Amino acid sequence: MNKDLNLFTAYKDGSSKIGGQNNKWIIILISSFVVLILGTYGTLFLLKSNFKYRTDEYNAKLSDDADVQENAELNLQINKNSLLRSYNEALKTASDNFDASKRIDKEVLRQISSSMPKSVTISSLKVSAQNIQMSCYCSNRLDPAQFAQALSTKPLFKDVFYDGITSDEDESNLFYFNMSCNLKEKEK
């Protein structure tokens, strides 16, 4: 009984007599694992790139919507601010004009009415910070001069002017004149 202990005798003729079928299955098994791994990584890569594309698209849309909303809100605030600024400027101008204007007080009216001859009627009165302008009419020719003379003696008026008299064309015997009185500065 002579046994050959050479372990490589099975491979002398090329393929193994014992494991010829096993090699084919091992190659198929390894190939299917490689295909499975490549398919898994390929699918993950495609899903990742698709997810990234959609995320970038949503982020761009959200940022566009946010920018549009922020721009609209900013424009609204700018508009409100400019309206408030215009309102404040108009209010300041009106306040300054009101403060600078001479108000008709009882003393001014008292001095004008006490100086008026009986036939003089004031048809319009304009009061500013520096002067008073009156449009008047009367029935006596001398009344405008008497009115101007009486106003010039009053302590509120500095200079009193009238531009002469005009008469009515019809026979109403009315004489019209304009009078301007500069006011003295009030002591503070």
C-alpha positions in Angstrom: 0.0 0.0 0.0 1.7 2.8 -1.2 0.0 6.2 -0.9 1.1 9.3 -2.6 1.3 12.1 -0.1 1.8 14.7 -2.8 -1.1 17.1 -2.4 -0.6 18.7 -5.8 -1.3 15.6 -7.8 -4.9 16.6 -8.3 -3.7 19.8 -10.1 -1.3 18.1 -12.5 -3.7 18.0 -15.4 -4.9 21.5 -15.0 -8.2 21.8 -13.2 -8.9 20.3 -9.9 -10.8 17.1 -10.0 -12.3 17.9 -6.6 -13.1 21.5 -6.8 -13.8 22.3 -10.4 -17.4 23.2 -9.9 -16.7 25.2 -6.7 -14.4 27.7 -8.5 -17.2 28.6 -10.9 -19.6 29.3 -8.1 -17.0 31.3 -6.2 -16.5 33.5 -9.2 -20.2 33.9 -9.7 -20.6 34.7 -6.0 -17.8 37.3 -6.0 -19.1 38.8 -9.3 -22.6 39.1 -7.8 -21.2 40.8 -4.7 -19.3 43.2 -6.8 -22.4 44.0 -8.9 -24.5 44.4 -5.7 -21.9 46.7 -4.1 -21.5 48.8 -7.3 -25.3 49.0 -7.7 -25.7 50.0 -4.0 -23.1 52.7 -4.3 -24.3 53.9 -7.7 -27.9 54.1 -6.4 -26.7 56.0 -3.3 -24.7 58.4 -5.5 -27.7 59.0 -7.7 -30.0 59.6 -4.8 -27.5 61.9 -3.1 -27.0 64.0 -6.3 -30.8 64.1 -6.8 -31.3 65.1 -3.2 -28.7 67.7 -3.4 -30.2 69.1 -6.7 -33.7 69.3 -5.1 -32.3 70.8 -1.9 -30.5 73.5 -3.8 -33.6 74.1 -5.9 -35.7 74.5 -2.7 -33.1 76.7 -1.0 -33.0 78.9 -4.1 -36.8 79.2 -4.2 -36.9 79.9 -0.4 -34.2 82.5 -0.7 -35.9 84.1 -3.6 -39.2 84.2 -1.7 -37.4 85.5 1.4 -35.6 88.1 -0.7 -38.8 89.2 -2.3 -40.6 89.3 1.0 -37.6 91.2 2.7 -37.5 93.6 -0.3 -41.2 94.3 0.0 -40.9 94.8 3.7 -37.9 97.1 3.3 -39.7 99.1 0.6 -42.7 99.4 2.9 -40.5 100.6 5.7 -38.7 103.1 3.4 -42.1 104.4 2.2 -43.4 104.8 5.7 -40.1 106.5 6.7 -40.3 108.9 3.8 -43.9 109.7 4.5 -43.1 110.3 8.2 -40.2 112.5 7.2 -42.4 114.5 4.8 -45.1 114.8 7.4 -42.6 116.0 10.0 -41.2 118.6 7.6 -44.7 119.8 6.7 -45.6 119.9 10.4 -42.4 121.8 11.3 -43.1 124.3 8.4 -46.7 124.8 9.6 -45.6 125.2 13.2 -42.9 127.7 12.3 -45.3 129.7 10.2 -47.9 129.6 12.9 -45.4 130.7 15.5 -44.0 133.5 13.3 -47.5 134.8 12.4 -49.0 137.6 14.3 -52.3 136.5 15.8 -55.2 138.8 15.9 -55.7 139.5 19.5 -58.2 141.7 21.3 -55.7 144.5 21.7 -55.0 144.8 18.0 -58.8 144.7 17.2 -59.5 147.2 19.9 -56.9 149.7 18.6 -58.1 149.3 15.0 -61.8 149.7 16.0 -61.1 152.7 18.2 -59.3 154.4 15.4 -62.0 153.9 12.8 -64.2 156.8 11.8 -67.9 155.9 11.9 -68.3 155.7 8.1 -65.3 153.4 7.5 -66.1 149.7 6.9 -63.3 147.0 6.6 -64.1 144.6 3.8 -60.9 142.4 4.2 -58.2 142.1 6.8 -54.9 140.2 6.4 -52.5 139.8 9.4 -48.9 138.7 9.0 -46.0 138.7 11.5 -44.9 142.1 10.3 -48.0 144.0 9.1 -51.7 144.3 8.7 -53.4 145.0 5.3 -56.9 146.2 5.1 -59.3 146.9 2.3 -61.9 149.4 3.3 -64.6 151.6 2.0 -66.3 154.7 3.4 -68.8 157.5 2.5 -66.6 160.5 3.4 -63.5 161.4 1.5 -61.6 162.5 4.5 -62.1 159.4 6.6 -59.2 157.4 5.1 -56.7 160.2 6.1 -58.3 160.4 9.6 -58.1 156.6 10.0 -54.5 156.5 9.0 -53.6 159.4 11.3 -55.4 157.7 14.2 -53.7 154.3 13.6 -50.3 156.0 13.5 -50.7 157.3 17.0 -51.5 153.8 18.4 -48.6 152.0 20.2 -48.9 148.8 18.2 -48.4 150.3 14.8 -45.1 151.6 13.5 -45.8 152.8 9.9 -49.3 153.4 8.4 -49.8 153.8 4.7 -52.7 154.1 2.4 -52.6 154.2 -1.4 -55.2 156.8 -2.0 -58.9 156.5 -2.6 -61.0 155.4 -5.6 -64.7 156.2 -6.0 -67.4 154.0 -7.3 -68.7 154.7 -10.9 -72.3 154.4 -9.9 -73.9 156.9 -7.7 -73.5 155.0 -4.3 -71.0 157.7 -3.1 -68.6 155.1 -1.7 -64.8 155.6 -1.6 -62.5 152.6 -1.6 -59.0 152.5 -0.2 -56.3 150.0 0.9 -54.4 150.5 4.1 -51.1 148.8 5.3 -49.9 149.0 8.9 -46.4 147.8 10.0 -46.4 146.3 13.5 -43.9 147.2 16.1 -41.8 144.4 17.5 -43.1 142.9 20.7 -40.7 143.1 23.6 -39.9 139.6 24.9 
